[in-house]
Amino acid sequence: MKIYLKILVYIAFLVSLSMHQVTAQNVTKAHMDSLDAMVIEYYDLNIKVFQANSTVEDIDKVFELFADDFTYVHPKYGGVYTREDLYNGYVRNQENGGYNGDVTDIKILNKIIGLNAVTVYRIFVEKDEAGVKDGEPAMTLFEFSDGKISRIFEYW
């Protein structure tokens, strides 16, 4: 009798674990679509910022997508930036003429959408002497919390 009780408790435990895992990984199509839409909006707004005639209001629209505790991680260019650090960098680049229209578009080559995260493999389309050319491919990870972008991690 004790053996049957132990087996029954063990089976119940395994079933509860498996049910918890299924529930935790349940990502609806609507949720995935909303993450995808936010990434597309982020890139669309950045293309507008990258133009010579962009304004601080254009930058503000990008930052409306970010959570209050947002962080930007780019190991190649100095590590971790707070929301404020990144905002100040955008404004400084704009004031210094860094946004001059050289980036004309962004092509997304591949996307993987998961539970509160999207990984994007993309290229910038850039102006050059001959017209436009595709830039180098790059990978970016977006993480989300409460309907906002909470972290961007650049892998280029």
C-alpha positions in Angstrom: 0.0 0.0 0.0 2.8 2.4 0.9 4.5 1.7 -2.5 1.3 2.5 -4.4 0.9 5.7 -2.4 4.5 6.8 -3.2 4.0 6.0 -6.9 0.8 8.0 -7.0 2.4 11.0 -5.3 5.3 10.8 -7.6 3.1 10.6 -10.7 1.0 13.6 -9.4 4.2 15.5 -8.9 5.4 14.8 -12.5 2.0 15.7 -13.9 2.0 19.0 -12.0 5.5 19.9 -13.3 4.6 19.2 -16.9 1.4 21.2 -16.7 3.4 24.1 -15.2 5.9 24.0 -18.0 3.2 24.0 -20.7 1.4 26.9 -19.1 4.7 28.9 -18.7 5.6 28.5 -22.4 2.1 29.3 -23.8 2.7 32.2 -26.2 -0.3 33.3 -28.2 -0.2 34.5 -31.8 -1.6 37.8 -30.7 1.2 38.2 -28.2 3.8 37.4 -30.8 2.2 39.7 -33.3 2.3 42.6 -30.7 6.0 42.0 -30.1 6.7 41.9 -33.8 4.7 45.1 -34.4 6.7 46.9 -31.7 10.0 45.9 -33.3 8.8 47.1 -36.7 7.7 50.4 -35.1 11.1 50.8 -33.4 12.9 50.4 -36.7 10.5 52.6 -38.6 10.8 55.4 -36.0 14.6 55.1 -36.1 14.7 55.5 -39.9 12.9 58.8 -39.4 15.4 59.8 -36.7 18.3 58.9 -38.9 17.3 61.6 -41.5 18.8 65.0 -41.7 15.5 66.8 -41.0 14.6 64.7 -37.9 13.6 66.5 -34.7 13.8 65.8 -31.0 10.1 64.9 -31.1 11.1 62.1 -33.5 13.5 60.8 -30.9 10.9 61.2 -28.2 8.6 58.8 -30.2 11.3 56.1 -30.2 11.7 56.4 -26.4 7.9 56.1 -25.8 8.4 52.4 -26.8 10.9 51.9 -23.9 10.1 50.9 -20.3 11.2 53.3 -17.6 14.0 50.9 -16.5 15.1 50.3 -20.1 18.7 49.4 -20.8 20.7 49.3 -24.0 23.6 46.8 -24.1 26.3 47.1 -26.8 29.6 45.5 -25.7 31.4 46.7 -28.8 30.6 50.4 -28.1 31.0 50.6 -24.4 28.7 48.2 -22.6 25.5 49.1 -20.8 23.5 52.3 -21.3 20.6 53.5 -19.3 17.5 55.0 -20.9 18.8 58.5 -20.1 22.3 57.7 -21.5 20.9 56.5 -24.7 18.5 59.4 -25.1 21.3 61.9 -24.5 23.3 60.1 -27.1 20.5 60.3 -29.7 20.1 64.0 -29.1 23.9 64.6 -29.2 24.1 62.7 -32.5 21.3 64.7 -33.9 22.8 68.0 -32.8 26.2 67.0 -34.3 24.8 66.1 -37.7 25.3 62.3 -37.1 21.8 61.7 -38.5 22.3 62.9 -42.0 20.1 60.5 -44.1 22.9 58.0 -44.9 20.7 55.2 -43.5 17.7 55.0 -45.8 16.0 51.8 -44.7 16.4 48.6 -42.6 15.9 45.2 -44.1 15.0 42.5 -41.7 16.5 39.2 -42.9 15.2 37.0 -40.1 13.2 37.2 -36.9 12.7 34.7 -34.0 9.8 35.7 -31.8 9.6 34.0 -28.4 8.2 34.6 -24.9 8.7 38.4 -24.3 11.7 38.5 -26.7 12.4 39.0 -30.3 15.8 38.4 -32.0 16.3 40.2 -35.3 18.9 39.6 -38.0 19.0 42.8 -40.1 21.0 45.1 -42.3 20.9 48.9 -42.8 20.5 50.2 -46.3 23.0 53.0 -46.7 23.7 55.7 -49.2 27.1 55.7 -50.9 28.7 57.3 -54.0 27.0 54.8 -56.3 23.5 55.1 -54.8 22.5 52.8 -52.0 24.0 49.6 -50.7 23.3 47.0 -48.1 25.3 47.4 -44.9 26.8 44.6 -42.8 24.3 42.2 -41.2 23.8 42.5 -37.5 21.8 40.7 -34.8 19.8 42.4 -32.1 17.8 41.0 -29.2 14.7 42.8 -27.9 13.3 42.0 -24.5 9.8 43.2 -23.4 8.1 43.8 -20.1 4.6 45.2 -19.5 4.0 46.1 -23.2 7.3 48.0 -23.5 10.8 47.3 -24.7 12.8 46.7 -21.6 16.2 45.9 -23.1 18.0 45.9 -26.4 21.2 43.8 -26.7 23.3 44.4 -29.8 25.4 41.5 -31.1 27.5 43.4 -33.6 
